[in-house]
Amino acid sequence: MTSSASHELTHEIDVDAPPQRVFDLIRAVTTWPQVFPPSVHVEHLERSDTDERIRIWATANGEVKSWTSRRELDPDGLRVRFRQEVSQHPVAAMGGEWIVRRRPDGGSHVTLLHDFRAVDDSPEHLDWIRRAVDRNSTSELASLRLAAEQHDERGALALTFDDTVRVRSSAQDMYEFIHDAARWPERIAHVARVELTELMAGVQRMEMDTTIADGSTHTTESIRVCLPFDTIAYKQLRPPALMSVHTGCWKFTPDGDGAVVTSTHSVVLIPSAVPRVLGESATIDEARDFVRKALSRNSTATIHHADEYIQAQRGARV
């Protein structure tokens, strides 16, 4: 039985940035994992200029949840209304609205509204939802303000890039190799340790020690969203020292008798970490180049190792 009682929560924040810039960040839902700490992965299922259907994976009270929502975009009114089509326990239903208003000084006032129902009207469920909405909304609004107010600086610190390799192996075999990350230490030279936990169907938590070119090892912790057999998206909860944000995506596309594998990285650098990691004289441009080369090197090495391993296994079976 689901609940019939509806509850509401309101969260607000002032942002010293133009309303259109703030609205654009709210509208660009697929970039939320780079802006909002709770968001892991977002993809469009349907979209038009004013309506879209999305699926989102995000953390809530330390758990990973996924749901499907409809969003109504009002660019003229600087509003985005949302309503979950498919919710996850203990949420029976949830919706709300983002509202951006211009302040007299040219800045913005942002209101985030939620209405929700809990499964079975359970006080325990209601408390869980309230805590999750409070925590996530507070975090999202603070991150929204930071991203909008530091727009120009963030542009210099952010980079997104792809590495694409054509392989002999099938897209499904490549997907399965990347999915089975628990076995990477025995298969990939630069991976020293992996602890992989299945949190729910298609969602993994992965802790990994990686050896980099200078021989040092860094530890990362990620949430991975696995969509057989073409996509594995991830967000690092504990990125390397140079980065405040690191999200990525593996794409596997059939191509004749092989496949094309694309690894995408999106990164936001930490300016104060650059001299500590790369030396006192290092610049942001040098840090961007260093990060791109390091991540590209590991991604392409992983793709080539996967292809070689799969081909060797195929040869052993012949």
MARVO-778026 format. One record per atom (N, C-alpha, C): x, y, z. Coordinates in steps of 0.1 Angstrom, whole numbers, padded with zeros to 4 digits, always signed. Layout:
REM residues N
XYZ
...
This chain:
REM residues 318
+0008-0012+0000
+0000+0000+0000
+0009+0012+0000
+0005+0022-0008
+0013+0035-0008
+0006+0046-0001
+0013+0056+0002
+0008+0067+0011
-0002+0076+0003
-0011+0082+0010
-0020+0092+0004
-0017+0106+0009
-0008+0107+0020
-0005+0120+0026
+0007+0126+0019
+0006+0139+0014
+0016+0146+0007
+0023+0155+0017
+0037+0156+0015
+0045+0165+0023
+0053+0174+0014
+0057+0186+0020
+0064+0195+0012
+0077+0200+0019
+0087+0203+0011
+0099+0210+0017
+0104+0221+0007
+0109+0231+0013
+0114+0243+0005
+0128+0246+0009
+0137+0248-0001
+0150+0252+0001
+0153+0264-0008
+0161+0273-0003
+0164+0286-0010
+0178+0290-0008
+0183+0297-0018
+0197+0303-0017
+0198+0315-0026
+0206+0325-0023
+0210+0336-0031
+0223+0333-0038
+0223+0337-0051
+0235+0334-0059
+0239+0348-0066
+0252+0351-0064
+0257+0363-0070
+0261+0361-0085
+0251+0357-0093
+0254+0354-0107
+0241+0357-0114
+0241+0360-0127
+0229+0363-0135
+0219+0351-0135
+0206+0354-0135
+0196+0343-0135
+0198+0333-0147
+0201+0339-0159
+0202+0330-0170
+0213+0319-0168
+0224+0324-0163
+0235+0315-0160
+0231+0304-0151
+0224+0308-0140
+0219+0298-0130
+0209+0288-0136
+0200+0294-0144
+0190+0285-0151
+0196+0275-0160
+0206+0280-0167
+0213+0271-0177
+0220+0259-0170
+0225+0261-0158
+0231+0250-0150
+0220+0240-0146
+0209+0245-0142
+0198+0237-0138
+0192+0229-0150
+0192+0236-0161
+0186+0229-0173
+0195+0218-0178
+0208+0220-0178
+0218+0210-0184
+0219+0198-0175
+0209+0190-0175
+0208+0179-0165
+0219+0169-0167
+0223+0166-0179
+0234+0156-0181
+0247+0160-0175
+0249+0173-0172
+0262+0177-0166
+0261+0178-0151
+0249+0174-0145
+0248+0175-0131
+0259+0167-0123
+0263+0155-0128
+0274+0148-0121
+0286+0156-0119
+0289+0166-0128
+0301+0175-0126
+0298+0186-0117
+0285+0189-0114
+0282+0201-0106
+0276+0197-0093
+0268+0187-0092
+0261+0184-0080
+0267+0171-0073
+0272+0172-0061
+0278+0160-0055
+0269+0148-0055
+0256+0148-0052
+0248+0136-0051
+0246+0129-0065
+0247+0136-0076
+0244+0131-0089
+0256+0122-0094
+0252+0110-0098
+0262+0100-0103
+0262+0100-0119
+0250+0098-0124
+0248+0097-0139
+0234+0101-0142
+0233+0109-0153
+0219+0112-0158
+0219+0111-0173
+0208+0105-0179
+0207+0104-0193
+0193+0107-0198
+0192+0113-0210
+0179+0116-0215
+0173+0103-0221
+0160+0101-0219
+0153+0090-0225
+0144+0096-0236
+0139+0108-0234
+0132+0116-0245
+0135+0131-0242
+0134+0139-0253
+0136+0153-0250
+0131+0161-0262
+0126+0173-0258
+0122+0184-0268
+0127+0197-0262
+0123+0208-0268
+0128+0221-0263
+0122+0224-0249
+0110+0219-0246
+0103+0222-0234
+0100+0210-0225
+0102+0198-0230
+0099+0187-0222
+0110+0176-0223
+0112+0169-0213
+0122+0158-0213
+0119+0147-0203
+0123+0136-0206
+0122+0124-0198
+0136+0119-0195
+0139+0118-0182
+0153+0115-0178
+0153+0103-0169
+0165+0096-0168
+0168+0087-0158
+0180+0092-0151
+0179+0091-0137
+0190+0097-0129
+0194+0087-0119
+0207+0086-0116
+0213+0078-0105
+0220+0088-0096
+0217+0087-0083
+0222+0097-0073
+0223+0090-0060
+0231+0096-0051
+0232+0091-0037
+0222+0098-0029
+0217+0091-0019
+0207+0096-0010
+0209+0089+0004
+0213+0097+0014
+0216+0091+0027
+0226+0080+0026
+0236+0081+0018
+0246+0071+0017
+0243+0060+0008
+0231+0059+0002
+0227+0048-0007
+0226+0054-0021
+0227+0045-0031
+0225+0049-0045
+0211+0045-0049
+0204+0055-0054
+0190+0054-0059
+0189+0058-0074
+0179+0052-0080
+0177+0055-0094
+0162+0057-0097
+0159+0067-0105
+0145+0069-0108
+0143+0076-0122
+0131+0076-0127
+0128+0082-0140
+0119+0093-0137
+0122+0105-0144
+0114+0117-0141
+0110+0124-0154
+0099+0131-0154
+0095+0140-0165
+0099+0154-0160
+0105+0162-0169
+0108+0176-0166
+0101+0185-0176
+0095+0196-0171
+0089+0206-0180
+0098+0219-0178
+0103+0223-0190
+0112+0235-0190
+0105+0247-0194
+0107+0258-0186
+0101+0271-0189
+0112+0281-0190
+0119+0282-0201
+0131+0291-0202
+0127+0306-0200
+0115+0310-0204
+0111+0324-0203
+0108+0327-0188
+0102+0318-0181
+0099+0320-0167
+0110+0315-0157
+0121+0310-0163
+0133+0304-0155
+0128+0294-0145
+0120+0285-0149
+0115+0274-0141
+0117+0261-0147
+0119+0251-0138
+0119+0237-0143
+0110+0229-0133
+0100+0223-0138
+0091+0214-0130
+0095+0200-0133
+0094+0192-0122
+0098+0178-0124
+0088+0169-0116
+0087+0157-0121
+0078+0147-0114
+0083+0133-0117
+0086+0126-0107
+0091+0112-0109
+0080+0103-0114
+0083+0096-0125
+0074+0086-0130
+0076+0072-0123
+0088+0069-0121
+0092+0056-0113
+0101+0060-0102
+0096+0058-0090
+0103+0062-0078
+0109+0049-0071
+0119+0051-0062
+0124+0039-0055
+0121+0040-0041
+0118+0029-0035
+0115+0027-0021
+0125+0034-0012
+0121+0042-0002
+0108+0043+0004
+0099+0055-0002
+0103+0060-0014
+0095+0071-0020
+0084+0065-0028
+0072+0069-0025
+0060+0065-0032
+0058+0075-0044
+0060+0087-0042
+0059+0097-0053
+0067+0110-0049
+0072+0117-0059
+0079+0129-0057
+0079+0138-0069
+0078+0151-0066
+0079+0161-0077
+0084+0174-0071
+0084+0184-0079
+0088+0197-0074
+0091+0207-0085
+0099+0217-0081
+0101+0228-0091
+0114+0236-0087
+0122+0239-0097
+0133+0249-0096
+0127+0262-0100
+0129+0273-0093
+0125+0286-0096
+0136+0296-0095
+0140+0303-0105
+0151+0313-0105
+0145+0326-0106
+0147+0335-0097
+0142+0349-0098
+0154+0359-0098
+0152+0370-0105
+0162+0380-0106
+0161+0389-0093
+0173+0391-0087
+0173+0401-0076
+0175+0415-0081
+0172+0425-0074
+0173+0439-0078
+0188+0442-0082
+0198+0435-0076
+0212+0438-0079
+0217+0431-0091
+0208+0423-0097
+0212+0415-0109
+0216+0401-0106
+0217+0398-0093
+0219+0384-0089
+0207+0376-0090
+0207+0364-0084
+0196+0354-0085
+0192+0349-0071
+0179+0346-0070
+0173+0339-0058
+0168+0326-0063
+0172+0315-0058
+0168+0302-0063
+0160+0295-0052
+0148+0290-0056
+0140+0282-0048
+0138+0268-0053
+0140+0258-0045
+0139+0244-0049
+0127+0238-0040
+0116+0234-0047
+0105+0229-0040
+0104+0214-0042
+0100+0207-0032
+0097+0192-0033
+0084+0189-0026
+0076+0181-0033
+0065+0175-0026
+0066+0159-0028
+0062+0152-0017
+0065+0138-0018
+0055+0130-0009
+0054+0117-0012
+0046+0108-0004
+0055+0096-0001
+0054+0090+0011
+0062+0079+0015
+0054+0066+0014
+0060+0055+0011
+0054+0042+0011
+0048+0039+0025
+0035+0036+0025
+0028+0032+0037
+0026+0042+0047
+0029+0055+0044
+0028+0066+0054
+0037+0063+0066
+0047+0055+0064
+0056+0051+0076
+0064+0063+0081
+0063+0066+0094
+0072+0076+0100
+0087+0074+0097
+0091+0062+0097
+0105+0059+0094
+0108+0063+0079
+0099+0059+0070
+0101+0063+0056
+0101+0078+0054
+0092+0085+0061
+0091+0099+0059
+0103+0106+0065
+0109+0101+0076
+0121+0106+0081
+0133+0104+0072
+0133+0092+0065
+0144+0089+0056
+0143+0099+0044
+0131+0101+0039
+0130+0110+0027
+0133+0125+0031
+0128+0129+0042
+0131+0143+0046
+0146+0145+0048
+0153+0136+0054
+0168+0137+0056
+0175+0137+0042
+0170+0128+0033
+0176+0128+0020
+0174+0141+0012
+0162+0146+0012
+0159+0158+0005
+0166+0170+0011
+0166+0171+0024
+0173+0182+0031
+0188+0181+0027
+0194+0170+0029
+0209+0169+0026
+0212+0171+0012
+0205+0165+0002
+0208+0167-0012
+0205+0181-0017
+0194+0186-0012
+0190+0200-0017
+0200+0210-0012
+0204+0209+0001
+0214+0218+0006
+0227+0217-0002
+0231+0205-0004
+0244+0203-0012
+0243+0208-0026
+0231+0205-0033
+0230+0210-0047
+0229+0225-0048
+0222+0231-0039
+0221+0246-0040
+0235+0252-0037
+0242+0247-0028
+0255+0253-0025
+0264+0251-0037
+0264+0239-0043
+0272+0236-0055
+0268+0244-0067
+0255+0247-0068
+0249+0255-0079
+0255+0269-0078
+0254+0274-0065
+0259+0288-0063
+0274+0289-0067
+0282+0279-0062
+0296+0279-0065
+0299+0279-0080
+0292+0270-0087
+0295+0268-0101
+0291+0281-0109
+0280+0287-0105
+0275+0299-0112
+0284+0311-0108
+0288+0313-0096
+0296+0324-0092
+0311+0323-0097
+0315+0311-0098
+0329+0309-0103
+0329+0304-0117
+0320+0309-0125
+0318+0304-0139
+0331+0305-0147
+0337+0317-0147
+0349+0320-0156
+0361+0311-0151
+0363+0311-0138
+0374+0303-0132
+0372+0289-0135
+0360+0284-0133
+0357+0270-0135
+0359+0266-0149
+0356+0275-0159
+0358+0272-0173
+0373+0268-0176
+0382+0275-0169
+0396+0272-0171
+0401+0260-0164
+0393+0255-0154
+0397+0244-0146
+0390+0231-0151
+0380+0232-0159
+0373+0220-0164
+0377+0216-0177
+0377+0203-0180
+0380+0198-0193
+0373+0185-0195
+0368+0182-0207
+0362+0170-0211
+0369+0165-0224
+0372+0153-0225
+0379+0147-0237
+0376+0133-0238
+0377+0128-0251
+0375+0114-0255
+0387+0108-0260
+0388+0094-0257
+0398+0086-0264
+0390+0074-0271
+0392+0073-0284
+0385+0063-0291
+0395+0053-0298
+0392+0040-0296
+0400+0029-0301
+0392+0019-0308
+0395+0015-0320
+0389+0004-0327
+0396-0009-0323
+0388-0019-0319
+0394-0032-0314
+0388-0043-0323
+0395-0055-0322
+0391-0067-0329
+0379-0074-0322
+0378-0072-0309
+0369-0079-0301
+0355-0073-0302
+0344-0081-0298
+0331-0076-0299
+0328-0066-0289
+0318-0057-0291
+0314-0047-0281
+0309-0054-0268
+0302-0065-0269
+0298-0072-0257
+0310-0077-0249
+0319-0083-0256
+0331-0089-0249
+0339-0077-0242
+0340-0066-0249
+0347-0055-0243
+0340-0049-0231
+0326-0048-0232
+0318-0044-0221
+0320-0053-0209
+0320-0066-0211
+0321-0075-0200
+0335-0075-0193
+0345-0072-0201
+0358-0070-0195
+0359-0058-0186
+0354-0047-0191
+0353-0035-0182
+0344-0036-0171
+0333-0043-0173
+0323-0046-0162
+0330-0054-0151
+0338-0064-0154
+0343-0073-0145
+0356-0068-0139
+0355-0056-0133
+0367-0049-0128
+0374-0056-0117
+0367-0065-0110
+0373-0072-0099
+0385-0080-0103
+0386-0083-0116
+0397-0091-0121
+0408-0083-0128
+0406-0070-0128
+0416-0061-0134
+0431-0063-0129
+0433-0065-0115
+0446-0066-0111
+0454-0077-0117
+0447-0088-0121
+0454-0099-0127
+0455-0098-0143
+0448-0087-0148
+0447-0086-0162
+0454-0073-0167
+0455-0062-0159
+0459-0049-0163
+0471-0045-0155
+0482-0042-0161
+0495-0039-0154
+0494-0027-0144
+0487-0016-0148
+0487-0004-0139
+0477-0005-0128
+0469-0016-0127
+0459-0017-0116
+0465-0026-0106
+0467-0021-0094
+0473-0029-0083
+0462-0036-0074
+0451-0030-0072
+0440-0036-0063
+0427-0030-0067
+0417-0039-0067
+0403-0035-0069
+0394-0042-0059
+0385-0034-0052
+0374-0040-0044
+0361-0036-0051
+0353-0045-0055
+0341-0043-0063
+0329-0048-0055
+0319-0039-0053
+0307-0043-0046
+0295-0040-0055
+0286-0050-0056
+0273-0048-0064
+0263-0042-0054
+0260-0029-0056
+0251-0022-0047
+0236-0026-0050
+0233-0027-0063
+0220-0030-0068
+0222-0034-0082
+0212-0039-0089
+0213-0043-0103
+0219-0032-0111
+0230-0034-0117
+0236-0025-0126
+0244-0014-0120
+0246-0014-0107
+0253-0003-0099
+0264-0010-0091
+0276-0005-0092
+0287-0010-0085
+0295+0001-0077
+0300-0002-0066
+0310+0006-0059
+0324+0000-0061
+0333+0008-0066
+0346+0003-0069
+0357+0011-0062
+0366+0005-0054
+0378+0011-0049
+0390+0005-0056
+0398+0014-0061
+0409+0009-0069
+0422+0016-0066
+0433+0008-0066
+0447+0014-0065
+0453+0013-0079
+0458+0025-0084
+0464+0025-0097
+0478+0030-0096
+0487+0024-0103
+0501+0028-0104
+0503+0037-0116
+0509+0049-0113
+0510+0059-0124
+0525+0059-0129
+0528+0067-0139
+0541+0066-0146
+0553+0068-0137
+0552+0076-0126
+0564+0078-0117
+0565+0067-0107
+0557+0056-0107
+0558+0045-0098
+0549+0046-0086
+0543+0058-0083
+0535+0060-0072
+0521+0054-0074
+0514+0052-0063
+0500+0046-0064
+0490+0056-0058
+0479+0057-0065
+0468+0065-0059
+0455+0057-0059
+0447+0060-0049
+0435+0052-0046
+0423+0061-0050
+0414+0055-0057
+0401+0062-0061
+0390+0053-0057
+0378+0059-0054
+0366+0052-0051
+0355+0058-0060
+0348+0049-0067
+0338+0053-0077
+0325+0046-0075
+0314+0052-0080
+0302+0045-0083
+0301+0043-0098
+0297+0031-0102
+0296+0028-0116
+0282+0024-0120
+0277+0029-0130
+0264+0026-0136
+0266+0018-0148
+0261+0005-0148
+0264-0004-0159
+0251-0007-0167
+0251-0003-0180
+0240-0005-0189
+0243-0014-0200
+0241-0027-0198
+0245-0037-0208
+0239-0034-0222
+0247-0036-0233
+0261-0039-0233
+0268-0027-0239
+0264-0015-0237
+0269-0004-0244
+0275+0007-0236
+0272+0008-0223
+0276+0020-0215
+0280+0016-0201
+0291+0021-0196
+0294+0020-0182
+0299+0035-0178
+0290+0041-0170
+0293+0055-0166
+0298+0054-0151
+0306+0064-0147
+0311+0064-0133
+0313+0078-0128
+0313+0078-0115
+0317+0091-0108
+0326+0087-0097
+0338+0094-0096
+0347+0091-0085
+0343+0099-0073
+0340+0092-0062
+0337+0098-0049
+0350+0103-0043
+0361+0096-0046
+0374+0100-0041
+0384+0101-0053
+0384+0113-0059
+0393+0115-0071
+0407+0116-0067
+0417+0116-0076
+0431+0118-0074
+0433+0133-0069
+0445+0135-0064
+0448+0148-0056
+0445+0161-0065
+0447+0160-0078
+0446+0172-0086
+0432+0176-0089
+0422+0167-0086
+0408+0169-0091
+0398+0170-0080
+0389+0180-0082
+0377+0180-0073
+0366+0172-0078
+0366+0170-0092
+0355+0162-0098
+0362+0154-0109
+0358+0141-0110
+0362+0133-0121
+0350+0123-0124
+0344+0125-0135
+0334+0116-0140
+0338+0110-0154
+0332+0099-0157
+0337+0093-0170
+0326+0083-0175
+0329+0079-0187
+0319+0070-0194
+0327+0061-0204
+0324+0048-0204
+0329+0039-0214
+0317+0036-0224
+0319+0037-0237
+0309+0034-0247
+0314+0023-0256
+0306+0013-0259
+0310+0002-0267
+0300+0001-0279
+0306+0003-0291
+0297+0003-0303
+0302-0008-0313
+0293-0017-0317
+0297-0027-0327
+0302-0020-0340
+0312-0025-0346
+0317-0020-0358
+0323-0031-0367
+0315-0036-0377
+0319-0047-0385
+0321-0059-0377
+0333-0065-0378
+0337-0077-0371
+0344-0074-0358
+0344-0061-0354
+0350-0057-0341
+0341-0047-0334
+0347-0037-0328
+0340-0027-0321
+0348-0014-0319
+0341-0003-0316
+0347+0010-0313
+0345+0012-0298
+0355+0015-0291
+0354+0018-0276
+0358+0032-0274
+0350+0040-0268
+0353+0054-0265
+0353+0056-0249
+0363+0062-0244
+0364+0065-0230
+0364+0080-0229
+0354+0085-0222
+0352+0100-0220
+0355+0103-0205
+0363+0114-0203
+0366+0119-0190
+0361+0133-0189
+0355+0137-0178
+0352+0151-0174
+0358+0154-0161
+0366+0164-0160
+0374+0167-0148
+0373+0182-0145
+0374+0185-0132
+0375+0198-0127
+0388+0198-0118
+0397+0207-0121
+0410+0207-0113
+0409+0216-0101
+0418+0213-0091
+0419+0221-0079
+0431+0230-0080
+0430+0243-0082
+0441+0252-0084
+0452+0251-0073
+0447+0250-0060
+0457+0249-0049
+0465+0237-0049
+0460+0226-0056
+0467+0213-0056
+0478+0213-0066
+0478+0222-0076
+0487+0221-0087
+0502+0222-0082
+0505+0233-0075
+0520+0234-0071
+0524+0222-0061
+0515+0217-0053
+0518+0206-0044
+0521+0193-0052
+0513+0191-0062
+0514+0178-0070
+0525+0179-0081
+0525+0191-0088
+0534+0192-0100
+0546+0201-0098
+0547+0208-0087
+0558+0217-0084
+0553+0231-0084
+0561+0240-0077
+0557+0253-0074
+0555+0262-0087
+0563+0259-0097
+0562+0267-0109
+0551+0262-0119
+0544+0251-0116
+0535+0245-0125
+0523+0254-0127
+0518+0255-0140
+0506+0263-0143
+0494+0255-0145
+0482+0261-0145
+0469+0254-0148
+0470+0247-0161
+0475+0254-0171
+0476+0247-0185
+0485+0235-0184
+0495+0235-0176
+0504+0223-0175
+0496+0212-0167
+0488+0216-0158
+0480+0206-0150
+0470+0200-0159
+0464+0208-0168
+0454+0202-0177
+0460+0192-0186
+0472+0196-0191
+0479+0187-0200
+0483+0174-0193
+0488+0175-0181
+0492+0164-0173
+0481+0154-0170
+0469+0160-0166
+0458+0151-0163
+0452+0145-0176
+0452+0152-0186
+0447+0146-0199
+0456+0134-0203
+0469+0137-0203
+0478+0126-0207
+0477+0114-0198
+0476+0116-0185
+0476+0105-0176
+0463+0097-0177
+0452+0104-0178
+0439+0096-0179
+0438+0090-0193
+0443+0096-0203
+0442+0090-0217
+0451+0078-0217
+0463+0079-0211
+0472+0068-0211
+0466+0056-0205
+0460+0058-0193
+0454+0046-0186
+0442+0041-0193
+0433+0049-0199
+0422+0045-0206
+0425+0037-0219
+0434+0042-0227
+0438+0035-0239
+0445+0022-0236
+0454+0022-0225
+0460+0010-0221
+0450-0001-0217
+0440+0004-0209
+0429-0006-0205
+0422-0012-0217
+0419-0003-0227
+0412-0008-0239
+0421-0018-0246
+0434-0015-0248
+0443-0024-0256
+0445-0037-0248
+0446-0036-0234
+0448-0048-0226
+0435-0057-0228
+0424-0051-0227
+0411-0058-0228
+0410-0066-0241
+0413-0059-0252
+0413-0065-0266
+0423-0077-0267
+0435-0074-0262
+0445-0085-0262
+0441-0097-0254
+0436-0094-0242
+0432-0105-0234
+0420-0113-0240
+0410-0107-0246
+0399-0113-0252
+0404-0121-0264
+0413-0116-0272
+0418-0123-0284
+0426-0135-0279
+0434-0134-0269
+0442-0145-0264
+0433-0156-0259
+0422-0152-0252
+0412-0162-0247
+0405-0169-0259
+0402-0161-0269
+0396-0167-0281
+0405-0177-0288
+0418-0173-0289
+0428-0182-0295
+0430-0195-0287
+0429-0194-0274
+0431-0206-0265
+0419-0216-0267
+0408-0210-0271
+0396-0219-0273
+0396-0225-0286
+0403-0220-0296
+0403-0225-0310
+0410-0238-0310
